[in-house]
Amino acid sequence: MNEFKIINDYFKVLSKNNPAAKNLNDDVFHDKNTGLVVSVDTYNSDIHFKSFDHPHYIIKKIIRSSLSDLICKGVVPKYYFLSGGGNKKIFTKKNLSLISKSLKDEQKKYSIVIGGGDTVYSKIPSFSVTVIGFSKKIVERNSAKLSDDIYVTGNIGDSYLGLKFIKKQKSFSKKLEKYFINKYYCPDIPYNFSKKLPIFANTSIDVSDGLISDMERLINNQRLSFELNVNNIPISSNLKSYLNKNNLMKEKFVFYGDDYQILFTSSKKNRKLIKSIANKMSQKVTIIGEINNNYKKNTLLLNNKSLKLSKYKGYLHKF
């Protein structure tokens, strides 16, 4: 079974009398009465990070990935709770000092404070993060409108190549390797831009498991479909250079997640507004497709030719 079948078959029924749980089909819990917004994420060694050789970078990735669940809803994170599992080889004084320093840096960068947590013995490094914010309104999933533009913030694909370098599956100049590895560990989450999302976004999600997979989840309960254009997917100049020098195809690098950018839809009438806000914030925002009414006929285009979506699915937890 995969993670979504487990949720649908065994746990969704438990939330039927709790509208704040969103039928367990969104990134967050949202209580409209109190404005409480909560997300929970768990990270395990060999699944979410290759090793624990760089704990100061790993904890940054964990925190930013967790904050991403709230900011993609247009919610400002305020508190986080951190639980960690490890042993004396993992929780050494050196590692704990590095983790503490990184947490202090992230708290300052994103104006968050720790609220508590837990520590347990574990043979492998494991962390669980709960993030809390407050907002009367969030940008829901499954609220796309027909003919909406599909947008994504920032660049896509840097993190995936960074992971390839970490796994020693790719090689390049030390300077560029450092750039891509840093993008894997320290994603540029669009924190400030996200505050404006409720003004213009109809629906949104963060790009964690991959563009195709996350786009499918974004509209999974709607009788709509999407069309994405590979040529329009934004990539960094460094990734473009790497692809050109190695004669590699763009579509092999932009669908595999860990980008933690915001994927959202908005009416075409908002194009000028979004462009104006993005320019003022120096935030890269790109239209990469459109919502259409060909139910279950999602399309991926490259040079006006359709690609097979199943080849470009992102990550899926299987049990």
C-alpha positions as CSV (number, residue, x, y, z in Angstrom):
1,M,0.0,0.0,0.0
2,N,1.1,3.6,-0.5
3,E,0.7,6.4,2.0
4,F,-2.5,7.8,0.5
5,K,-4.3,4.5,0.3
6,I,-3.5,4.0,4.0
7,I,-5.0,7.4,4.9
8,N,-8.1,6.8,2.7
9,D,-8.8,3.3,3.8
10,Y,-8.1,3.5,7.5
11,F,-7.9,7.0,8.9
12,K,-10.1,9.4,6.8
13,V,-13.3,8.0,8.4
14,L,-12.0,9.1,11.8
15,S,-12.1,12.8,10.6
16,K,-15.6,12.9,9.2
17,N,-17.0,14.9,12.1
18,N,-14.0,17.3,12.2
19,P,-14.1,19.8,9.3
20,A,-10.9,21.3,10.5
21,A,-9.1,18.1,9.4
22,K,-10.0,18.7,5.7
23,N,-10.8,15.0,5.3
24,L,-7.1,14.4,5.7
25,N,-6.6,15.8,2.2
26,D,-4.7,19.0,2.7
27,D,-1.3,20.1,4.1
28,V,-2.8,21.4,7.3
29,F,-5.4,21.3,10.0
30,H,-7.4,24.5,10.1
31,D,-9.9,25.5,12.7
32,K,-11.8,28.5,11.3
33,N,-13.3,29.4,14.7
34,T,-9.9,29.9,16.4
35,G,-7.8,30.4,13.3
36,L,-5.4,27.6,14.5
37,V,-3.4,26.1,11.7
38,V,-1.2,23.0,12.3
39,S,1.0,20.7,10.2
40,V,3.0,17.7,11.2
41,D,5.9,16.1,9.3
42,T,8.3,13.2,10.1
43,Y,11.8,12.7,8.6
44,N,13.8,9.5,8.7
45,S,17.4,8.7,7.7
46,D,17.9,7.0,4.3
47,I,14.4,8.3,3.3
48,H,14.5,12.1,3.8
49,F,18.3,12.5,4.1
50,K,21.1,10.1,3.1
51,S,23.2,10.3,6.3
52,F,23.7,12.4,9.4
53,D,27.2,13.7,8.4
54,H,25.9,17.2,8.2
55,P,23.4,17.7,11.1
56,H,23.5,21.5,10.8
57,Y,22.3,21.3,7.2
58,I,19.8,18.5,7.8
59,I,18.0,20.3,10.5
60,K,17.7,23.4,8.3
61,K,16.1,21.3,5.6
62,I,13.7,19.7,8.1
63,I,12.6,23.0,9.5
64,R,12.2,24.7,6.1
65,S,10.3,21.7,4.7
66,S,8.0,21.8,7.6
67,L,7.4,25.5,7.4
68,S,6.5,25.0,3.8
69,D,3.3,23.3,4.6
70,L,2.0,26.4,6.3
71,I,3.4,29.1,4.0
72,C,1.9,27.3,0.9
73,K,-1.5,28.0,2.5
74,G,-0.7,31.7,3.0
75,V,-0.2,31.2,6.7
76,V,2.7,32.8,8.7
77,P,4.3,30.1,11.0
78,K,4.7,31.1,14.6
79,Y,5.7,28.1,16.7
80,Y,7.3,24.8,16.1
81,F,7.7,21.6,18.1
82,L,10.6,19.3,17.5
83,S,11.0,15.7,18.5
84,G,14.1,13.7,17.7
85,G,15.2,10.1,17.9
86,G,18.8,9.0,18.1
87,N,21.5,7.5,20.2
88,K,24.9,8.6,21.7
89,K,26.6,8.3,18.3
90,I,23.9,10.6,16.8
91,F,23.3,13.0,19.6
92,T,26.9,13.8,20.4
93,K,27.8,17.2,22.0
94,K,29.2,18.4,18.7
95,N,26.1,17.4,16.7
96,L,23.7,18.8,19.3
97,S,25.6,22.1,19.3
98,L,25.4,22.3,15.5
99,I,21.7,21.5,15.6
100,S,21.1,24.1,18.2
101,K,22.9,26.8,16.2
102,S,21.0,26.0,13.0
103,L,17.7,26.1,14.9
104,K,18.7,29.5,16.3
105,D,19.5,30.7,12.7
106,E,16.2,29.4,11.3
107,Q,14.2,31.0,14.2
108,K,15.7,34.4,13.4
109,K,15.3,34.0,9.6
110,Y,11.6,33.0,9.8
111,S,10.5,34.7,13.0
112,I,9.5,31.4,14.7
113,V,10.1,30.1,18.2
114,I,10.3,26.5,19.6
115,G,7.4,25.5,21.7
116,G,8.5,22.1,22.9
117,G,9.1,18.5,21.7
118,D,10.5,15.2,22.8
119,T,13.6,13.0,22.6
120,V,13.6,9.2,22.3
121,Y,16.2,6.5,21.8
122,S,16.5,5.3,18.2
123,K,19.1,3.4,16.2
124,I,18.7,5.8,13.3
125,P,18.2,9.6,13.2
126,S,14.6,10.5,13.1
127,F,12.8,13.8,13.6
128,S,9.1,15.0,13.8
129,V,8.1,18.6,13.4
130,T,4.8,20.2,14.3
131,V,4.3,23.8,13.0
132,I,1.6,26.1,14.3
133,G,0.3,29.4,12.9
134,F,-2.9,31.4,13.1
135,S,-5.1,32.6,10.3
136,K,-8.9,32.9,9.7
137,K,-8.4,32.1,6.0
138,I,-6.1,29.7,4.2
139,V,-5.7,28.8,0.5
140,E,-7.4,25.4,0.3
141,R,-6.7,22.4,-1.9
142,N,-9.2,21.4,-4.5
143,S,-10.4,25.0,-5.2
144,A,-9.0,25.5,-8.6
145,K,-11.2,27.2,-11.2
146,L,-11.6,26.3,-14.9
147,S,-9.1,28.2,-17.0
148,D,-6.9,29.2,-14.0
149,D,-3.3,29.8,-14.7
150,I,-1.0,27.4,-13.0
151,Y,2.0,29.1,-11.3
152,V,5.1,28.0,-9.5
153,T,7.5,30.2,-7.4
154,G,11.3,30.1,-7.7
155,N,13.2,27.5,-9.6
156,I,12.6,23.8,-9.9
157,G,15.2,21.0,-10.1
158,D,18.2,22.4,-8.2
159,S,17.5,20.3,-5.2
160,Y,17.1,17.0,-7.2
161,L,20.5,17.5,-8.8
162,G,21.9,18.4,-5.4
163,L,20.7,15.0,-4.1
164,K,22.4,13.3,-7.1
165,F,25.7,14.9,-6.1
166,I,25.2,13.8,-2.5
167,K,24.6,10.3,-3.6
168,K,27.7,10.6,-5.9
169,Q,25.5,9.8,-8.9
170,K,26.6,13.0,-10.7
171,S,29.8,15.0,-10.8
172,F,30.7,18.5,-11.8
173,S,32.9,21.4,-10.7
174,K,33.2,21.8,-6.9
175,K,31.7,25.2,-7.0
176,L,28.5,24.1,-8.8
177,E,28.3,20.9,-6.7
178,K,28.3,23.1,-3.6
179,Y,25.6,25.3,-5.1
180,F,23.3,22.4,-5.8
181,I,23.9,20.6,-2.6
182,N,23.1,23.8,-0.7
183,K,19.8,24.0,-2.6
184,Y,19.0,20.5,-1.4
185,Y,19.7,21.2,2.2
186,C,18.5,24.8,2.3
187,P,15.6,25.3,-0.1
188,D,14.6,28.9,-0.8
189,I,11.1,28.8,0.6
190,P,9.1,31.8,-0.6
191,Y,8.3,33.0,2.9
192,N,7.4,36.7,2.2
193,F,5.5,36.1,-1.1
194,S,3.4,33.5,0.6
195,K,1.8,36.2,2.8
196,K,0.0,37.6,-0.3
197,L,-1.3,34.2,-1.5
198,P,-4.8,34.6,-0.1
199,I,-5.3,37.8,-2.2
200,F,-5.1,36.0,-5.6
201,A,-4.6,32.2,-5.2
202,N,-7.6,29.9,-5.7
203,T,-5.7,26.7,-4.6
204,S,-2.2,25.9,-3.6
205,I,0.3,23.2,-2.4
206,D,4.1,23.1,-1.9
207,V,6.3,21.1,-4.4
208,S,7.6,18.4,-2.1
209,D,7.1,15.1,-3.9
210,G,7.3,16.5,-7.5
211,L,5.4,18.8,-9.9
212,I,3.2,16.1,-11.4
213,S,2.4,14.3,-8.2
214,D,1.7,17.5,-6.3
215,M,-0.4,18.9,-9.1
216,E,-2.5,15.7,-9.1
217,R,-3.1,16.1,-5.4
218,L,-3.9,19.7,-5.7
219,I,-7.1,19.0,-7.7
220,N,-7.7,15.3,-6.8
221,N,-11.3,15.9,-5.7
222,Q,-12.3,18.1,-8.7
223,R,-13.6,17.1,-12.1
224,L,-10.8,19.1,-13.7
225,S,-7.4,18.4,-15.2
226,F,-4.2,20.3,-15.9
227,E,-1.9,21.0,-18.7
228,L,1.8,21.7,-17.9
229,N,4.4,22.9,-20.3
230,V,8.0,21.7,-19.7
231,N,9.4,24.6,-21.6
232,N,7.9,27.0,-19.1
233,I,9.1,25.3,-16.0
234,P,11.6,27.7,-14.4
235,I,15.2,26.5,-13.8
236,S,18.2,28.3,-12.4
237,S,21.0,29.5,-14.7
238,N,23.3,27.0,-13.0
239,L,21.0,24.1,-13.8
240,K,20.6,25.3,-17.4
241,S,24.4,25.5,-17.7
242,Y,24.8,22.0,-16.3
243,L,22.2,20.6,-18.7
244,N,23.7,22.3,-21.7
245,K,27.3,21.2,-21.0
246,N,26.2,17.6,-20.4
247,N,23.7,17.4,-23.2
248,L,20.9,16.4,-20.7
249,M,17.2,16.9,-21.0
250,K,15.4,19.3,-18.7
251,E,12.5,16.9,-18.1
252,K,14.8,14.5,-16.4
253,F,15.4,16.9,-13.6
254,V,12.3,19.0,-12.8
255,F,9.7,16.5,-11.7
256,Y,11.2,14.8,-8.6
257,G,10.5,17.1,-5.7
258,D,12.3,18.5,-2.7
259,D,11.9,22.0,-4.2
260,Y,9.5,23.4,-1.6
261,Q,8.3,26.1,-3.9
262,I,4.6,27.0,-4.0
263,L,2.4,25.6,-6.8
264,F,-0.8,27.6,-7.1
265,T,-3.6,28.5,-9.5
266,S,-5.2,31.9,-10.1
267,S,-7.6,33.6,-12.5
268,K,-6.1,35.1,-15.6
269,K,-7.4,38.5,-14.5
270,N,-4.8,38.4,-11.7
271,R,-1.8,38.2,-14.0
272,K,-0.8,41.9,-13.6
273,L,-1.4,41.9,-9.9
274,I,0.7,38.8,-9.3
275,K,3.5,40.1,-11.5
276,S,3.5,43.4,-9.6
277,I,3.6,41.8,-6.2
278,A,6.4,39.4,-7.3
279,N,8.4,42.2,-8.7
280,K,8.2,44.3,-5.5
281,M,9.4,41.3,-3.5
282,S,12.0,40.2,-6.1
283,Q,10.2,36.8,-6.1
284,K,10.4,34.7,-9.3
285,V,6.9,33.5,-10.2
286,T,6.2,31.7,-13.5
287,I,3.1,30.5,-15.3
288,I,3.7,26.9,-16.3
289,G,0.2,25.7,-17.4
290,E,-3.5,25.9,-17.2
291,I,-6.5,24.2,-15.6
292,N,-9.0,22.7,-18.0
293,N,-12.1,20.6,-18.0
294,N,-10.9,17.4,-19.6
295,Y,-11.4,15.3,-16.5
296,K,-8.6,12.8,-15.9
297,K,-6.8,13.9,-19.0
298,N,-3.9,15.6,-17.5
299,T,-1.3,16.7,-20.1
300,L,2.4,17.3,-20.0
301,L,3.7,19.1,-23.1
302,L,7.2,19.5,-24.5
303,N,7.7,21.4,-27.7
304,N,3.9,21.0,-28.3
305,K,4.2,17.2,-28.0
306,S,2.6,15.2,-25.2
307,L,4.8,13.3,-22.8
308,K,3.8,10.2,-20.8
309,L,3.0,11.5,-17.3
310,S,3.7,8.2,-15.6
311,K,7.4,8.6,-16.5
312,Y,7.6,11.7,-14.5
313,K,5.9,10.9,-11.3
314,G,7.7,12.0,-8.1
315,Y,8.2,10.3,-4.8
316,L,5.6,8.1,-3.1
317,H,5.9,6.4,0.3
318,K,5.1,2.7,-0.1
319,F,4.7,0.2,2.7
